[in-house]
Amino acid sequence: MGNFSRQLAKRVLTRGPEQGFCVICGEYGKLTRDHVPPEGCNNNRDVVLQILHTGVVPNSKAPKTFSQGGAHFRTLCERCNSYRLGTRYDPELVRLTNEATNIALSTKEKRIVLPRHVSVFIRPQKVARSVIGHVLAATAVEEATSGLLSAPFPNALRHYFLNENEPLPEELDIYFWIYPGRRQVVVKNSAKISLGRRGVLFGHILKFLPFGFWVLWKRPADVSLNLPQLVPNKSIGPDQLEQIDLDLGVIPRIDFPETPNDDEVILLRDETTSVGFQK
Ligand SMILES: [Zn+2]
């Protein structure tokens, strides 16, 4: 019962200090609110945030955090938020979202007949940096208050984000897929283990209408997910376009990958998860 009570007391923290550490560049100073995902990615309506659970509506017994005008976290400096993300990288993710939202909704509603494959043209390095920047900003109030955690995975994400001409590090793979859900999901530092398979899938998950993204660190070489990679050519230039094929016949379960199958286990820390329910 004690554990259960503590569990219920956990809430998603969104308001970092007014002055704190930017969770991307690490500089100490005034912090600003970052929408996760960007406002233009179907994230402009009031939202209720809770720590991750499998329900399709907010859990009435668990604490709620209300976030007006979309889910946002006060964890970034002005430069990372407005210039690096807002001006450099987000427009590409917003454009892709606008192209794919109706396709995603149609896969669920099945009102129109869709082709099996859809091609999208994207600038992979920009979309990847947008995704990584917002994942770093989400559920990171603790770091914004006390200072950045230094470890190979977050250090690599920050270094890549801040250095526009660098390739995506070899240790990183970003998978993405059509996600026709309205629940916004953030799960950071989760480890998924499949019984009977060696190796661990460790990384961050970000899902919002119309995409899911899974940023994996040191993916075991013998594990391939039946999904497209966002940056298949890791050294493609920062502004180069790539054609990526989305297979509408292979859409993962709506609760993939944060909910394990019967033969899987997932380890995560409640404090770095959040699920958003739009009003
Ligand atoms: Zn910054």
Boltz pocket constraint, residues with backbone or C-beta under 6 A from the ligand:
constraints:
  - pocket:
      binder: B
      contacts: [[A, 22], [A, 23], [A, 24], [A, 25], [A, 26], [A, 27], [A, 76], [A, 77], [A, 78], [A, 79], [A, 80], [A, 81]]
      max_distance: 6.0
